[in-house]
């Protein structure tokens, strides 16, 4: 009898989805081949060296651009800033508060305009902001050194801007009150003398300068006008008040040294005013001298019974000096766009800015040029009366 062999049942071999090779048969399975060559998956080819290089280059470019997008750039961006109605209110308080005189309501708006500036000390802009500035027609991108003085801190810039705003308000008040016929006494006080000048050792800090060669001085601009017509090396007699006692001193003027006409006294002065009417201007987060003209017009409108603006929205800009002269400012194109954005239909522009205005007036806004406060007041009245078409324009 044939005996049975003692055998252990073997499980059937199942076909592999990776290939038909069997263990120990000397053939490499597809799975083993893929484990050895991970890029050799079914339906995929090994990428070429050029593809790998391009992929790496793309990733490096993305990383570089991401870094540039957040790093500071050497540019500043000007954009239309906020406007403020000098006849309106700020947090429930009149922007221009007047006591000591009768005031009147107005049905219109007189909007001062500003320029927003990004970049510079303390507030750098990144590449994304610069690109946005290039693409936005209402903005201007410029090298930062052409906008901000080099080696000046943000604190110094803010302090200067605040001082300019305070001076602007004082000069606007003086110009407005004198335009309305008020007599405003001015005191010119020496606060410093220049080393090497004829005034050093002759004029003392705190001296009040009352006259120039016998003629009374009514403002620091009056003193500057006299010096502009005085030859360098001239001996001039200043009438001063020192510790309450009047006296005369002789000062030899010097050459300005900057190519300008006239001569220099060598005295830094400060003007103070004895206003017969108390004018207080409430405005925050806005600096610089360029709101002077609109401040002056706001004071005039509030202090006259006529409704000069008469429902119109008039914007404008321009510095204001004690003689009532409207001076040029920077960023007028951005101010035009900001005025239109905030509802103005008219804009009062300094005559000296007209070259920048021509060809850049946005549709829906009309521009009248002004050189003095008297002209700006006349333009305000004409616009309110519906006669703005008669005004001179920048053309």
C-alpha positions as CSV (number, residue, x, y, z in Angstrom):
1,X,0.0,0.0,0.0
2,X,1.4,3.3,-1.0
3,X,1.6,5.6,2.0
4,X,0.5,9.2,1.7
5,X,3.0,12.0,1.8
6,X,2.8,14.3,4.8
7,X,2.2,17.7,3.1
8,X,1.1,21.1,4.3
9,X,-1.4,22.9,2.2
10,X,-0.1,26.0,0.5
11,X,-2.3,29.1,-0.1
12,X,-2.9,29.8,-3.7
13,X,-0.8,32.4,-5.3
14,X,-2.9,35.5,-6.0
15,X,-2.1,37.7,-9.0
16,X,-0.4,40.9,-8.0
17,X,-1.7,44.2,-9.3
18,X,2.0,45.3,-9.5
19,X,3.2,42.5,-11.7
20,X,3.4,38.7,-12.0
21,X,6.8,38.1,-10.5
22,X,6.9,35.6,-7.7
23,X,9.3,35.7,-4.7
24,X,12.5,33.9,-5.4
25,X,11.9,33.6,-9.1
26,X,14.7,36.1,-9.9
27,X,12.3,38.6,-11.5
28,X,11.7,42.1,-10.0
29,X,8.2,43.0,-9.4
30,X,6.6,46.3,-10.4
31,X,6.2,47.2,-6.8
32,X,9.9,46.7,-6.0
33,X,10.8,48.6,-9.1
34,X,8.6,51.5,-8.0
35,X,10.0,51.5,-4.6
36,X,13.5,51.7,-6.1
37,X,12.4,54.3,-8.7
38,X,9.6,56.4,-7.1
39,X,9.1,58.6,-10.1
40,X,8.5,55.6,-12.3
41,X,4.8,55.3,-11.4
42,X,2.4,54.0,-14.0
43,X,1.4,56.8,-16.4
44,X,4.2,59.2,-15.2
45,X,7.5,59.9,-16.7
46,X,10.6,61.0,-14.9
47,X,10.7,64.8,-15.1
48,X,13.5,66.2,-17.2
49,X,16.4,68.2,-15.6
50,X,15.0,71.3,-17.3
51,X,11.6,70.9,-15.7
52,X,13.2,70.5,-12.3
53,X,15.3,73.6,-12.8
54,X,12.2,75.6,-13.9
55,X,10.2,74.4,-10.9
56,X,13.0,75.4,-8.5
57,X,13.4,78.8,-10.3
58,X,9.7,79.4,-9.9
59,X,9.7,78.7,-6.2
60,X,12.7,81.0,-5.7
61,X,11.0,83.8,-7.6
62,X,7.8,83.4,-5.5
63,X,9.8,83.6,-2.3
64,X,11.8,86.6,-3.5
65,X,8.6,88.4,-4.6
66,X,6.9,87.6,-1.3
67,X,9.9,89.1,0.6
68,X,9.9,92.2,-1.6
69,X,6.2,92.7,-1.0
70,X,6.8,93.2,2.7
71,X,10.2,94.9,2.7
72,X,10.4,98.7,2.9
73,X,11.0,100.4,-0.5
74,X,12.8,103.7,-1.2
75,X,9.7,105.4,-2.4
76,X,6.9,107.6,-1.1
77,X,3.3,107.6,-2.4
78,X,1.1,110.6,-2.5
79,X,-2.7,110.1,-2.6
80,X,-5.8,112.3,-2.1
81,X,-6.2,113.0,1.6
82,X,-9.2,113.8,3.7
83,X,-11.0,117.1,3.4
84,X,-12.6,119.2,6.1
85,X,-15.5,121.7,6.0
86,X,-14.2,124.9,7.7
87,X,-17.9,125.9,8.1
88,X,-18.8,122.5,9.7
89,X,-18.3,120.7,13.0
90,X,-15.8,118.3,14.5
91,X,-17.3,116.0,17.1
92,X,-20.2,118.4,17.7
93,X,-18.0,121.4,18.0
94,X,-17.6,124.1,15.3
95,X,-14.3,123.7,13.4
96,X,-14.0,127.5,13.6
97,X,-15.2,128.9,17.0
98,X,-15.5,132.7,17.2
99,X,-16.2,134.7,20.4
100,X,-16.3,138.4,20.8
101,X,-18.2,139.0,17.5
102,X,-21.6,138.1,16.0
103,X,-21.4,135.0,13.8
104,X,-23.8,133.7,11.1
105,X,-24.8,130.3,9.7
106,X,-24.0,129.3,6.2
107,X,-25.8,126.8,3.9
108,X,-22.7,125.8,2.0
109,X,-19.3,124.1,2.6
110,X,-15.8,125.4,2.4
111,X,-13.5,122.4,2.3
112,X,-9.8,122.5,3.0
113,X,-7.9,119.7,1.2
114,X,-5.0,117.6,2.1
115,X,-2.5,115.1,0.7
116,X,-2.0,111.7,2.2
117,X,1.7,110.6,2.1
118,X,2.9,107.1,2.7
119,X,6.5,106.3,3.1
120,X,9.4,108.2,4.7
121,X,10.7,108.1,8.2
122,X,8.7,105.9,10.5
123,X,6.2,104.9,7.9
124,X,7.9,103.1,4.9
125,X,5.8,101.6,2.1
126,X,6.3,98.1,0.6
127,X,6.4,97.0,-3.0
128,X,2.7,96.2,-3.1
129,X,1.9,99.7,-2.1
130,X,4.3,101.2,-4.6
131,X,2.8,99.0,-7.4
132,X,-0.7,100.1,-6.4
133,X,0.5,103.7,-6.5
134,X,1.8,103.2,-10.1
135,X,-1.5,101.7,-11.2
136,X,-3.8,104.4,-9.5
137,X,-4.0,107.6,-11.6
138,X,-4.9,109.6,-8.5
139,X,-1.6,108.7,-6.8
140,X,2.0,109.7,-7.4
141,X,5.1,107.6,-6.6
142,X,8.3,109.4,-6.1
143,X,11.8,108.7,-4.6
144,X,11.5,109.2,-0.9
145,X,14.4,111.7,-0.8
146,X,12.4,114.1,-3.1
147,X,9.5,114.1,-0.6
148,X,11.2,114.1,2.8
149,X,14.4,115.8,3.8
150,X,17.2,113.3,4.4
151,X,18.3,112.5,8.0
152,X,15.1,113.9,9.5
153,X,13.2,111.8,12.0
154,X,9.4,111.3,12.0
155,X,9.2,113.2,15.3
156,X,11.0,116.2,13.8
157,X,8.7,116.1,10.7
158,X,5.6,115.9,12.9
159,X,6.8,118.8,15.1
160,X,7.5,121.0,12.1
161,X,4.1,120.1,10.5
162,X,2.3,121.0,13.7
163,X,4.2,124.3,14.1
164,X,3.3,125.2,10.5
165,X,-0.4,124.5,11.1
166,X,-0.4,126.7,14.2
167,X,1.3,129.5,12.3
168,X,-1.1,129.0,9.4
169,X,-4.1,129.5,11.7
170,X,-2.7,132.7,13.2
171,X,-1.9,134.2,9.8
172,X,-5.3,133.2,8.4
173,X,-7.0,134.8,11.4
174,X,-4.9,138.0,11.0
175,X,-5.5,138.2,7.3
176,X,-9.3,137.5,7.6
177,X,-9.8,140.1,10.4
178,X,-7.8,142.8,8.5
179,X,-9.8,141.9,5.3
180,X,-12.9,142.6,7.4
181,X,-11.6,146.0,8.5
182,X,-10.3,145.1,12.0
183,X,-7.1,146.7,13.4
184,X,-4.9,143.9,14.7
185,X,-1.8,145.0,16.6
186,X,1.3,142.9,16.0
187,X,4.4,142.6,18.2
188,X,7.7,141.6,16.6
189,X,10.0,140.1,19.1
190,X,13.7,139.1,18.6
191,X,14.2,135.5,19.8
192,X,17.8,135.0,18.5
193,X,20.6,136.8,16.8
194,X,22.9,135.2,14.2
195,X,26.5,134.7,15.0
196,X,28.7,137.0,12.9
197,X,25.9,139.4,12.0
198,X,25.7,143.1,12.7
199,X,22.9,142.4,15.1
200,X,24.9,140.2,17.5
201,X,25.7,142.2,20.6
202,X,23.4,145.0,19.5
203,X,20.0,143.4,19.6
204,X,19.1,141.2,22.6
205,X,16.7,138.3,22.8
206,X,13.3,139.6,23.9
207,X,13.7,143.1,22.3
208,X,10.5,144.2,20.6
209,X,11.3,145.7,17.2
210,X,8.9,148.6,16.6
211,X,10.3,150.6,13.7
212,X,12.8,150.5,10.9
213,X,14.5,153.8,10.0
214,X,11.8,155.7,11.7
215,X,8.8,153.8,10.0
216,X,6.6,151.8,12.2
217,X,6.5,148.0,11.5
218,X,3.1,146.3,11.5
219,X,4.3,142.8,10.7
220,X,7.4,140.6,10.2
221,X,6.6,140.7,6.5
222,X,6.8,144.5,6.7
223,X,10.3,144.1,8.1
224,X,11.3,141.6,5.4
225,X,10.0,144.0,2.7
226,X,12.2,146.8,4.1
227,X,15.2,144.6,4.1
228,X,14.5,143.5,0.5
229,X,15.1,147.0,-0.7
230,X,18.1,147.7,1.6
231,X,21.7,147.1,0.2
232,X,24.0,144.8,2.1
233,X,26.4,146.8,4.4
234,X,23.8,149.5,5.1
235,X,23.4,150.9,8.6
236,X,19.7,150.8,9.6
237,X,18.2,152.2,12.8
238,X,15.8,149.9,14.7
239,X,13.4,151.3,17.2
240,X,13.2,148.7,20.0
241,X,11.5,148.3,23.3
242,X,13.8,146.6,25.9
243,X,12.4,145.8,29.3
244,X,9.6,148.3,28.7
245,X,11.9,151.2,27.7
246,X,12.1,152.4,24.1
247,X,15.4,153.2,22.4
248,X,17.1,153.2,19.0
249,X,20.0,150.9,17.9
250,X,22.0,150.8,14.7
251,X,22.6,147.5,12.9
252,X,24.7,147.0,9.9
253,X,23.0,144.6,7.4
254,X,24.8,141.7,5.7
255,X,24.5,139.9,2.3
256,X,21.9,137.2,2.3
257,X,24.4,134.8,0.8
258,X,21.7,133.0,-1.3
259,X,21.7,135.2,-4.4
260,X,18.5,137.0,-3.3
261,X,18.1,140.8,-3.4
262,X,18.4,143.0,-0.4
263,X,20.1,142.3,2.8
264,X,19.8,140.3,6.0
265,X,19.4,141.8,9.5
266,X,20.7,138.8,11.4
267,X,17.8,138.6,13.8
268,X,15.3,135.7,14.1
269,X,11.9,137.2,15.0
270,X,8.5,136.0,16.2
271,X,5.2,137.7,15.6
272,X,2.5,137.8,18.2
273,X,-1.0,139.2,17.7
274,X,-3.5,141.0,19.9
275,X,-6.6,139.8,18.2
276,X,-9.8,141.9,18.9
277,X,-11.8,138.7,18.3
278,X,-11.0,135.3,19.7
279,X,-10.8,132.7,16.9
280,X,-10.2,129.1,17.8
281,X,-9.7,126.4,15.1
282,X,-10.4,122.8,16.1
283,X,-8.6,120.4,13.8
284,X,-6.5,117.3,14.6
285,X,-4.2,115.0,12.5
286,X,-3.7,117.6,9.8
287,X,-0.5,119.6,9.6
288,X,1.3,122.0,7.4
289,X,0.6,125.5,6.2
290,X,-1.6,124.9,3.1
291,X,-5.0,125.3,4.7
292,X,-4.5,129.0,5.4
293,X,-6.7,130.3,2.6
294,X,-9.6,128.1,3.5
295,X,-9.3,129.0,7.2
296,X,-9.4,132.7,6.3
297,X,-12.5,132.3,4.0
298,X,-14.2,130.3,6.8
299,X,-13.7,133.1,9.3
300,X,-14.9,135.7,6.8
301,X,-18.1,133.7,6.0
302,X,-18.9,133.1,9.6
303,X,-18.5,136.8,10.5
304,X,-20.5,138.3,7.7
305,X,-24.3,138.3,7.5
306,X,-24.4,137.4,3.8
307,X,-24.6,133.7,2.9
308,X,-21.7,133.9,0.5
309,X,-21.3,130.2,-0.2
310,X,-25.1,129.8,-0.6
311,X,-25.4,126.0,-0.7
312,X,-22.3,125.4,-2.9
313,X,-19.5,123.1,-2.0
314,X,-16.2,124.9,-2.6
315,X,-12.9,123.3,-1.9
316,X,-9.5,124.9,-2.1
317,X,-5.9,125.2,-0.9
318,X,-3.1,127.7,-0.5
319,X,-0.9,129.3,2.2
320,X,-1.9,132.6,3.6
321,X,0.5,135.3,4.8
322,X,-0.1,138.4,6.8
323,X,-0.4,140.5,3.7
324,X,-3.2,138.4,2.4
325,X,-1.2,136.7,-0.3
326,X,-2.2,133.2,-1.4
327,X,0.9,131.0,-1.8
328,X,1.5,127.8,-3.7
329,X,1.5,124.4,-2.2
330,X,2.5,120.8,-3.0
331,X,0.3,117.9,-4.2
332,X,-2.4,120.0,-5.8
333,X,-3.4,117.2,-8.3
334,X,-4.2,114.8,-5.4
335,X,-6.1,117.7,-3.7
336,X,-8.3,118.1,-6.8
337,X,-9.2,114.4,-6.8
338,X,-9.9,114.5,-3.0
339,X,-12.2,117.6,-3.5
340,X,-14.3,115.9,-6.2
341,X,-14.5,112.7,-4.1
342,X,-16.0,114.7,-1.2
343,X,-18.6,116.5,-3.2
344,X,-17.0,119.8,-4.2
345,X,-17.9,121.3,-7.6
346,X,-15.5,124.2,-7.3
347,X,-11.9,124.5,-6.4
348,X,-9.9,127.6,-5.5
349,X,-6.3,127.1,-6.6
350,X,-3.3,129.3,-6.0
351,X,-2.3,131.1,-9.2
352,X,1.3,129.9,-8.8
353,X,0.1,126.3,-9.0
354,X,-1.8,126.7,-12.3
355,X,0.9,125.0,-14.4
356,X,0.3,121.8,-12.4
357,X,-3.5,122.2,-12.6
358,X,-3.8,122.5,-16.4
359,X,-4.8,119.2,-18.0
360,X,-5.4,117.5,-14.6
361,X,-8.8,118.8,-13.5
362,X,-11.1,115.8,-13.0
363,X,-14.5,115.9,-14.7
364,X,-17.2,117.5,-12.6
365,X,-14.8,120.0,-10.9
366,X,-14.3,123.6,-11.9
367,X,-11.2,125.6,-10.9
368,X,-10.8,129.3,-10.2
369,X,-7.3,130.7,-9.7
370,X,-6.7,133.2,-6.9
371,X,-3.6,135.2,-5.8
372,X,-4.9,137.1,-2.8
373,X,-7.5,136.7,0.0
374,X,-9.5,139.5,-1.6
375,X,-9.7,137.5,-4.8
376,X,-10.6,134.3,-3.0
377,X,-13.4,136.1,-1.2
378,X,-14.7,137.5,-4.4
379,X,-14.6,134.1,-6.0
380,X,-16.5,132.6,-3.1
381,X,-19.2,135.3,-3.5
382,X,-19.4,134.8,-7.3
383,X,-19.8,131.0,-7.0
384,X,-22.5,131.4,-4.4
385,X,-24.3,133.8,-6.6
386,X,-24.2,131.4,-9.6
387,X,-21.7,133.6,-11.4
388,X,-18.6,131.3,-11.2
389,X,-18.3,131.2,-15.0
390,X,-17.0,134.8,-14.9
391,X,-14.0,133.8,-12.7
392,X,-10.4,133.5,-14.1
393,X,-9.2,129.9,-14.4
394,X,-6.0,128.0,-14.8
395,X,-5.7,127.9,-18.6
